[in-house]
Amino acid sequence: MSDQAIYQAVACNSKATPVVSSSAAERNLSSRISAISLGQGQGPKAAALIAEAQVSGSWVVLQNCHLAPSWMPNLDRICEDMNPEAINPEFRLWMTSFPSPKFPVNILQSGVKITNEPPAGVRANMRRSFGIEPLSNQTFFEGCIQPLPFKRLLFGLTFFHALVQERRKYGPLGWNIPYGFDDGDLRISAMQLKMFLDEAAPAQPAASSDGRRSTMSSNGSIAAAITPSASTSSIVPFDALRYTAGECNYGGRVTDDKDRLLLSTILAKCYCPELVEQGPAYSFSASGIYHTPEDGPRENYLSYIDSLPIQPAPEAFGLHANAAITKDINDTDLMLSSLLAMSGGGGGSSGGAAAEAAAVEARVAAVVNECLQKLPEPFDLEAVGAKFPVTYGQSLNTMLVQEMARYNKLCNKIRDSLKSIAAALKGLLVMSNELEAAYRSISLNQVSVKCCWGSL
């Protein structure tokens, strides 16, 4: 915990409330947390809550700050007016928000920022899933009335959770639209799984005179109890489980119809009677690497997860082996773009920064002049039309002239933008957003497709 009296934490995940609750529980402050979800008309209530907490030393959690952009200037002013010496030292202000351009920059700069991203790989993702509440709770893990189907289906749920998150790395091959599935979806699905299994469990059998367990049927006859090795699919409400997880919890985020069909298909493979009946013999993948471990305590499942491959093969997601090429390209582009974003734009008052900026401008100016010299002249469309007239036997001449016209348009656009960049570097022209983006791309030896010429 920071030594300052005000501790502002900004989480990019709106499901960060459990993190705050666990942090408060470690300090015996669970009863002094006040949470409010921002939205229309909630700004004054949040301001009053903050003012009261500054005196009493409570914790305030402002959820979904991105939903109240009009109130963000007021929040910025409230945080700026806070005096650590005049408020209770135990006061803490937490804010959760998705990335938003309206979020105050001053709070981002002065506060402690927390983000909660899923780990890379199926193994690390499942290992982390078993470490969050309520899956990390031994009472929850062993407390279901139907322990055999519960543990197997819970393992299938964590595998499903890892799959839907990891498929985002495959781009359009994974999902048509990338969705932000998070721990909240897994948490509520796990609690619903236990609830449905407890409610669907048969009545506890009574002991007969010979010591055998039996149950009384509706007509008064004695029926033999189901043994653990028998089929248990009849007492597992798969339709309800698939609907709550696939249509409500996870499916509530899915907007594309094809993605919704894919989500239901993956879930049907992880929530199925074969998983409950066959146990370790049932495989989630064609290779047989991913399956449920042997039934036992929670440590058995953790040990099996630790034995899984660090980097999952595409076959674990039902994809072709060549799908890994797309994922690797995306990972490489993300890493390089992140490095470039961190390296560029570093300002400073030192002479070294100014000299570096001058060197970059000189290099860009040289590249611009070289491109202007090498840029070809436009085609003479009239001469081309006369040399290649449109005839019955040469219908492709029309396409040739049209493509030359488009090429001339592209070259003219490139030439005009390069001349504008050269004039802006000399101080003769104000650099627009498009020119600045093109200047940035040229300084990094990148093709400025998205800046000026992407629509041509």
C-alpha positions as CSV (number, residue, x, y, z in Angstrom):
1,M,0.0,0.0,0.0
2,S,1.3,3.5,-0.9
3,D,2.4,5.8,1.9
4,Q,0.1,8.5,0.5
5,A,-3.3,9.0,2.1
6,I,-5.0,8.8,-1.3
7,Y,-4.6,5.5,-3.2
8,Q,-6.2,5.7,-6.7
9,A,-6.2,2.5,-8.6
10,V,-7.5,2.4,-12.2
11,A,-8.3,-1.0,-13.6
12,C,-8.9,-1.5,-17.3
13,N,-11.2,-4.4,-16.4
14,S,-14.6,-3.5,-15.1
15,K,-14.7,-6.8,-13.2
16,A,-12.0,-5.6,-10.7
17,T,-14.3,-5.5,-7.6
18,P,-13.1,-8.9,-6.3
19,V,-9.6,-7.6,-6.4
20,V,-10.6,-4.7,-4.2
21,S,-12.6,-6.9,-1.9
22,S,-9.7,-9.3,-1.4
23,S,-7.3,-6.4,-0.7
24,A,-9.7,-5.0,1.9
25,A,-10.2,-8.4,3.5
26,E,-6.5,-8.7,4.1
27,R,-6.7,-5.5,6.1
28,N,-10.0,-6.3,7.9
29,L,-11.8,-3.5,6.0
30,S,-14.4,-5.5,4.2
31,S,-17.2,-3.7,6.1
32,R,-15.9,-0.3,5.0
33,I,-16.2,-0.6,1.3
34,S,-18.8,1.4,-0.7
35,A,-19.2,0.7,-4.4
36,I,-21.3,2.6,-6.9
37,S,-21.8,2.0,-10.6
38,L,-21.5,5.3,-12.5
39,G,-24.1,6.2,-15.1
40,Q,-26.8,8.7,-15.7
41,G,-27.6,10.6,-12.5
42,Q,-25.0,8.8,-10.3
43,G,-22.4,11.6,-10.3
44,P,-23.7,13.6,-7.4
45,K,-24.2,10.4,-5.4
46,A,-20.6,9.4,-6.0
47,A,-19.3,12.8,-5.0
48,A,-21.2,12.6,-1.7
49,L,-19.9,9.1,-1.1
50,I,-16.3,10.3,-1.7
51,A,-16.7,13.2,0.7
52,E,-18.1,11.0,3.4
53,A,-15.4,8.4,3.0
54,Q,-12.7,11.0,3.3
55,V,-13.8,11.7,6.8
56,S,-14.6,8.2,7.9
57,G,-11.6,6.5,6.2
58,S,-13.7,4.1,4.1
59,W,-12.9,2.8,0.7
60,V,-14.9,3.9,-2.4
61,V,-15.1,2.0,-5.6
62,L,-16.3,3.9,-8.7
63,Q,-17.3,1.2,-11.2
64,N,-17.7,1.7,-15.0
65,C,-16.2,5.2,-15.2
66,H,-16.3,5.0,-19.0
67,L,-20.1,5.1,-18.8
68,A,-20.1,8.6,-17.3
69,P,-17.9,10.7,-19.6
70,S,-19.7,13.9,-18.8
71,W,-18.9,13.6,-15.1
72,M,-15.2,12.8,-15.6
73,P,-14.2,16.6,-15.3
74,N,-15.9,16.7,-12.0
75,L,-14.1,13.6,-10.8
76,D,-10.8,15.1,-12.0
77,R,-11.5,18.3,-10.0
78,I,-12.5,16.2,-6.9
79,C,-9.2,14.3,-7.0
80,E,-7.2,17.4,-7.6
81,D,-8.7,19.2,-4.6
82,M,-7.9,16.3,-2.3
83,N,-5.4,17.2,0.5
84,P,-3.7,14.0,1.9
85,E,-3.0,15.9,5.2
86,A,-6.7,16.9,5.8
87,I,-8.4,13.5,5.2
88,N,-8.4,10.2,7.0
89,P,-5.2,8.3,6.1
90,E,-7.1,5.1,5.6
91,F,-9.3,6.6,2.8
92,R,-8.8,4.9,-0.6
93,L,-10.5,5.7,-3.9
94,W,-10.7,2.9,-6.5
95,M,-11.9,3.4,-10.1
96,T,-12.7,0.8,-12.7
97,S,-13.0,1.6,-16.4
98,F,-12.5,0.3,-19.9
99,P,-10.1,2.4,-22.1
100,S,-11.8,5.7,-22.7
101,P,-10.5,9.0,-24.1
102,K,-12.7,10.9,-21.6
103,F,-10.9,9.5,-18.6
104,P,-8.9,12.2,-16.8
105,V,-5.2,12.1,-17.7
106,N,-4.3,13.6,-14.3
107,I,-5.7,10.7,-12.5
108,L,-3.9,8.3,-14.8
109,Q,-0.6,10.1,-14.1
110,S,-1.0,10.4,-10.3
111,G,-2.8,7.1,-9.6
112,V,-1.7,3.6,-9.4
113,K,-2.8,1.7,-12.5
114,I,-3.8,-2.0,-12.3
115,T,-4.8,-4.1,-15.3
116,N,-5.9,-7.7,-15.2
117,E,-5.1,-9.5,-18.5
118,P,-5.4,-13.3,-19.0
119,P,-2.1,-15.2,-19.1
120,A,-0.8,-16.6,-22.4
121,G,-1.4,-20.2,-23.1
122,V,-4.1,-22.7,-22.1
123,R,-2.0,-24.1,-19.3
124,A,-1.3,-20.8,-17.6
125,N,-4.9,-19.7,-18.2
126,M,-6.4,-22.8,-16.5
127,R,-3.8,-22.6,-13.7
128,R,-4.9,-19.0,-13.0
129,S,-8.6,-20.0,-13.2
130,F,-8.1,-22.5,-10.4
131,G,-6.5,-19.7,-8.4
132,I,-9.4,-17.3,-8.3
133,E,-12.5,-17.3,-6.2
134,P,-14.5,-19.4,-5.9
135,L,-12.5,-22.1,-7.6
136,S,-9.6,-21.6,-5.2
137,N,-11.9,-22.3,-2.2
138,Q,-11.5,-25.9,-1.0
139,T,-15.0,-25.8,0.5
140,F,-16.5,-24.8,-2.8
141,F,-14.5,-27.4,-4.7
142,E,-15.4,-30.3,-2.4
143,G,-18.9,-29.0,-1.3
144,C,-21.1,-30.1,-4.2
145,I,-23.7,-32.8,-3.5
146,Q,-22.7,-34.4,-6.8
147,P,-18.9,-34.3,-6.5
148,L,-18.1,-36.5,-9.5
149,P,-20.0,-34.6,-12.2
150,F,-19.2,-31.3,-10.6
151,K,-15.4,-31.7,-10.7
152,R,-15.4,-33.0,-14.2
153,L,-17.7,-30.3,-15.5
154,L,-15.8,-27.6,-13.6
155,F,-12.6,-28.7,-15.3
156,G,-14.4,-28.6,-18.7
157,L,-15.6,-25.1,-17.9
158,T,-12.1,-23.9,-17.1
159,F,-10.9,-25.4,-20.4
160,F,-13.7,-23.7,-22.2
161,H,-12.8,-20.4,-20.6
162,A,-9.2,-20.8,-21.7
163,L,-10.2,-21.7,-25.3
164,V,-12.5,-18.7,-25.8
165,Q,-9.8,-16.3,-24.5
166,E,-6.9,-17.8,-26.4
167,R,-8.8,-17.9,-29.7
168,R,-8.6,-14.1,-29.9
169,K,-4.9,-14.5,-30.7
170,Y,-5.8,-16.2,-34.0
171,G,-7.5,-13.1,-35.4
172,P,-10.5,-13.7,-37.7
173,L,-9.7,-17.4,-37.6
174,G,-10.6,-17.4,-33.9
175,W,-13.4,-14.9,-33.7
176,N,-15.0,-12.6,-36.3
177,I,-15.1,-10.0,-33.5
178,P,-12.7,-10.1,-30.6
179,Y,-14.6,-10.3,-27.3
180,G,-13.5,-9.4,-23.8
181,F,-14.4,-12.6,-21.9
182,D,-13.1,-12.2,-18.3
183,D,-13.0,-13.9,-14.9
184,G,-16.4,-12.7,-14.1
185,D,-17.9,-14.9,-16.7
186,L,-16.1,-17.9,-15.3
187,R,-16.9,-17.1,-11.8
188,I,-20.7,-16.8,-12.3
189,S,-20.7,-19.9,-14.5
190,A,-18.9,-22.0,-11.8
191,M,-21.3,-20.9,-9.1
192,Q,-24.3,-21.7,-11.3
193,L,-22.8,-25.1,-12.1
194,K,-22.7,-25.9,-8.4
195,M,-26.2,-24.5,-7.8
196,F,-27.8,-26.5,-10.6
197,L,-26.1,-29.7,-9.6
198,D,-27.1,-29.3,-6.0
199,E,-30.7,-28.6,-7.0
200,A,-30.8,-31.6,-9.4
201,A,-29.3,-34.0,-7.0
202,P,-31.5,-36.9,-6.0
203,A,-32.8,-37.4,-2.5
204,Q,-30.3,-38.9,-0.1
205,P,-30.8,-42.7,0.1
206,A,-31.8,-44.4,3.4
207,A,-30.0,-47.4,4.8
208,S,-31.9,-50.8,4.4
209,S,-31.9,-53.6,6.9
210,D,-29.0,-55.4,5.2
211,G,-26.8,-52.2,5.2
212,R,-27.4,-51.3,1.5
213,R,-28.2,-47.8,0.5
214,S,-31.6,-47.5,-1.1
215,T,-34.2,-44.8,-2.0
216,M,-38.0,-44.8,-1.7
217,S,-39.7,-44.3,-5.1
218,S,-43.0,-42.4,-5.5
219,N,-45.1,-45.6,-5.4
220,G,-43.5,-46.9,-2.2
221,S,-41.1,-49.4,-3.7
222,I,-37.4,-49.5,-2.8
223,A,-35.1,-48.5,-5.7
224,A,-31.4,-49.1,-5.8
225,A,-29.3,-46.0,-5.5
226,I,-27.1,-44.9,-8.4
227,T,-23.5,-46.0,-7.9
228,P,-20.6,-43.6,-8.7
229,S,-19.7,-45.8,-11.7
230,A,-23.1,-45.6,-13.3
231,S,-24.3,-43.0,-15.7
232,T,-25.0,-39.6,-14.1
233,S,-26.1,-37.7,-17.1
234,S,-29.8,-38.0,-16.1
235,I,-29.2,-35.9,-13.0
236,V,-27.2,-33.2,-14.7
237,P,-29.3,-30.4,-16.3
238,F,-27.1,-29.9,-19.3
239,D,-29.7,-27.7,-21.1
240,A,-29.8,-25.2,-18.3
241,L,-26.0,-25.2,-17.9
242,R,-25.5,-24.6,-21.6
243,Y,-28.1,-21.9,-21.7
244,T,-26.8,-19.9,-18.7
245,A,-23.1,-20.1,-19.8
246,G,-23.5,-20.0,-23.6
247,E,-26.4,-17.6,-23.9
248,C,-26.2,-15.4,-20.8
249,N,-22.7,-15.3,-19.2
250,Y,-20.4,-15.7,-22.2
251,G,-23.0,-15.4,-25.0
252,G,-24.2,-12.1,-23.7
253,R,-21.0,-10.5,-25.1
254,V,-21.3,-12.2,-28.5
255,T,-22.9,-10.1,-31.2
256,D,-22.0,-12.0,-34.4
257,D,-24.3,-14.9,-35.3
258,K,-21.4,-17.1,-36.5
259,D,-19.4,-16.4,-33.3
260,R,-22.5,-17.3,-31.3
261,L,-22.7,-20.6,-33.2
262,L,-19.0,-21.3,-32.6
263,L,-19.4,-20.5,-28.9
264,S,-22.3,-22.9,-28.5
265,T,-20.3,-25.6,-30.4
266,I,-17.3,-25.3,-28.1
267,L,-19.4,-25.2,-25.0
268,A,-21.3,-28.4,-26.1
269,K,-18.0,-30.2,-26.2
270,C,-17.1,-29.1,-22.7
271,Y,-20.5,-29.5,-21.2
272,C,-21.7,-32.9,-22.4
273,P,-22.8,-36.3,-20.9
274,E,-19.7,-38.0,-22.4
275,L,-17.4,-35.9,-20.1
276,V,-19.4,-37.0,-17.0
277,E,-19.7,-40.6,-18.0
278,Q,-16.2,-41.3,-19.5
279,G,-14.1,-39.0,-17.3
280,P,-10.4,-39.2,-18.3
281,A,-11.2,-41.3,-21.3
282,Y,-13.0,-38.3,-22.9
283,S,-10.7,-36.0,-24.8
284,F,-11.2,-32.3,-25.6
285,S,-8.8,-32.4,-28.6
286,A,-8.1,-34.8,-31.4
287,S,-4.6,-35.6,-30.2
288,G,-5.9,-36.7,-26.8
289,I,-3.5,-34.3,-24.9
290,Y,-6.3,-32.4,-23.3
291,H,-8.7,-34.4,-21.1
292,T,-10.0,-34.5,-17.6
293,P,-7.5,-35.8,-15.0
294,E,-8.2,-38.7,-12.6
295,D,-10.9,-38.0,-10.0
296,G,-9.5,-36.9,-6.7
297,P,-8.7,-33.8,-4.7
298,R,-7.9,-30.4,-6.1
299,E,-4.2,-31.0,-6.1
300,N,-4.7,-33.7,-8.7
301,Y,-6.2,-31.2,-11.1
302,L,-3.5,-28.7,-10.5
303,S,-0.8,-31.3,-11.1
304,Y,-2.4,-32.3,-14.4
305,I,-2.7,-28.7,-15.6
306,D,1.1,-28.2,-14.8
307,S,1.8,-31.2,-17.1
308,L,0.1,-29.6,-20.1
309,P,2.2,-28.0,-22.9
310,I,3.2,-24.4,-22.4
311,Q,2.4,-23.4,-25.9
312,P,-0.8,-25.0,-27.1
313,A,-1.0,-26.3,-30.7
314,P,-3.8,-25.1,-33.0
315,E,-5.4,-28.5,-32.8
316,A,-6.4,-27.7,-29.2
317,F,-8.7,-25.1,-30.6
318,G,-10.0,-27.2,-33.5
319,L,-7.9,-25.2,-36.0
320,H,-5.4,-26.3,-38.7
321,A,-1.7,-26.3,-38.0
322,N,-1.2,-23.4,-40.4
323,A,-3.4,-21.2,-38.1
324,A,-0.4,-20.7,-35.9
325,I,1.2,-18.6,-38.7
326,T,-1.5,-16.0,-38.3
327,K,-1.1,-16.0,-34.5
328,D,2.6,-15.7,-34.7
329,I,2.4,-12.8,-37.1
330,N,-0.1,-11.0,-34.9
331,D,2.1,-11.5,-31.8
332,T,5.1,-10.2,-33.7
333,D,3.3,-7.2,-35.0
334,L,2.0,-6.4,-31.5
335,M,5.4,-6.7,-29.9
336,L,7.2,-4.6,-32.5
337,S,4.4,-1.9,-32.6
338,S,4.5,-1.7,-28.8
339,L,8.3,-1.3,-28.8
340,L,8.0,1.4,-31.5
341,A,5.3,3.2,-29.5
342,M,7.5,3.2,-26.4
343,S,10.6,4.4,-28.2
344,G,9.0,7.2,-30.1
345,G,7.7,10.5,-28.8
346,G,10.0,10.7,-25.8
347,G,10.2,14.4,-25.1
348,G,12.7,16.2,-22.9
349,S,14.5,19.4,-22.3
350,S,18.0,18.0,-22.7
351,G,20.2,18.7,-25.7
352,G,20.4,15.0,-26.6
353,A,16.6,14.8,-27.2
354,A,16.7,17.9,-29.4
355,A,19.7,16.6,-31.4
356,E,17.9,13.3,-31.9
357,A,14.7,15.0,-33.1
358,A,16.8,17.1,-35.5
359,A,18.5,13.9,-36.8
360,V,15.1,12.3,-37.4
361,E,13.9,15.3,-39.3
362,A,17.0,15.3,-41.5
363,R,16.6,11.6,-42.2
364,V,12.9,12.0,-43.1
365,A,13.7,15.0,-45.3
366,A,16.3,13.0,-47.2
367,V,13.8,10.1,-47.7
368,V,11.1,12.5,-48.9
369,N,13.5,14.1,-51.4
370,E,14.6,10.7,-52.6
371,C,11.1,9.5,-53.1
372,L,10.1,12.6,-55.0
373,Q,13.0,12.1,-57.4
374,K,12.2,8.5,-58.0
375,L,8.5,8.9,-58.3
376,P,7.5,8.2,-61.9
377,E,5.6,10.7,-64.0
378,P,1.9,10.2,-64.6
379,F,0.8,8.2,-67.6
380,D,-0.6,10.0,-70.6
381,L,-4.0,8.5,-70.8
382,E,-4.9,10.0,-74.1
383,A,-1.8,8.5,-75.7
384,V,-2.5,5.2,-74.1
385,G,-6.1,5.2,-75.3
386,A,-4.9,5.9,-78.9
387,K,-2.3,3.2,-78.8
388,F,-4.6,0.6,-77.2
389,P,-8.1,1.3,-78.4
390,V,-11.1,-0.6,-77.3
391,T,-11.9,-3.2,-79.9
392,Y,-14.0,-6.3,-80.1
393,G,-10.9,-8.5,-80.0
394,Q,-9.1,-6.5,-77.2
395,S,-11.7,-5.8,-74.5
396,L,-9.0,-5.7,-71.8
397,N,-7.7,-2.4,-73.1
398,T,-10.6,-0.7,-71.1
399,M,-9.3,-2.2,-67.9
400,L,-5.7,-1.1,-68.8
401,V,-6.8,2.5,-69.1
402,Q,-8.8,2.4,-65.9
403,E,-5.9,0.9,-63.9
404,M,-3.5,3.5,-65.3
405,A,-6.0,6.2,-64.2
406,R,-6.0,4.8,-60.7
407,Y,-2.2,4.6,-60.7
408,N,-2.0,8.2,-61.7
409,K,-4.3,9.1,-58.8
410,L,-2.2,7.2,-56.3
411,C,1.0,8.8,-57.6
412,N,-0.4,12.3,-57.4
413,K,-1.6,11.7,-53.9
414,I,1.8,10.4,-52.8
415,R,3.6,13.3,-54.6
416,D,1.3,16.0,-53.0
417,S,1.7,14.5,-49.5
418,L,5.5,14.2,-49.9
419,K,5.7,17.9,-51.0
420,S,3.5,18.9,-48.0
421,I,5.8,17.0,-45.6
422,A,8.9,18.7,-47.1
423,A,7.2,22.1,-46.8
424,A,6.1,21.4,-43.2
425,L,9.7,20.4,-42.2
426,K,10.9,23.7,-43.5
427,G,8.2,25.5,-41.5
428,L,6.2,26.7,-44.5
429,L,3.1,24.6,-43.8
430,V,1.2,23.5,-40.8
431,M,1.5,19.7,-40.4
432,S,-2.0,18.1,-40.3
433,N,-2.9,14.8,-38.6
434,E,-2.5,12.9,-41.9
435,L,0.9,14.5,-42.6
436,E,2.1,13.8,-39.0
437,A,1.0,10.1,-39.3
438,A,2.9,9.9,-42.6
439,Y,5.9,11.6,-41.1
440,R,5.9,9.1,-38.2
441,S,5.6,6.1,-40.6
442,I,8.5,7.4,-42.8
443,S,10.7,7.9,-39.7
444,L,10.1,4.3,-38.8
445,N,10.6,2.9,-42.3
446,Q,6.9,1.9,-42.5
447,V,4.5,2.1,-45.4
448,S,2.0,4.9,-44.7
449,V,-1.0,3.0,-46.0
450,K,-3.4,4.0,-43.2
451,C,-2.4,7.6,-43.2
452,C,-2.9,9.2,-46.6
453,W,-3.2,6.5,-49.3
454,G,-5.2,3.7,-47.7
455,S,-8.5,4.7,-49.4
456,L,-7.1,5.0,-52.9
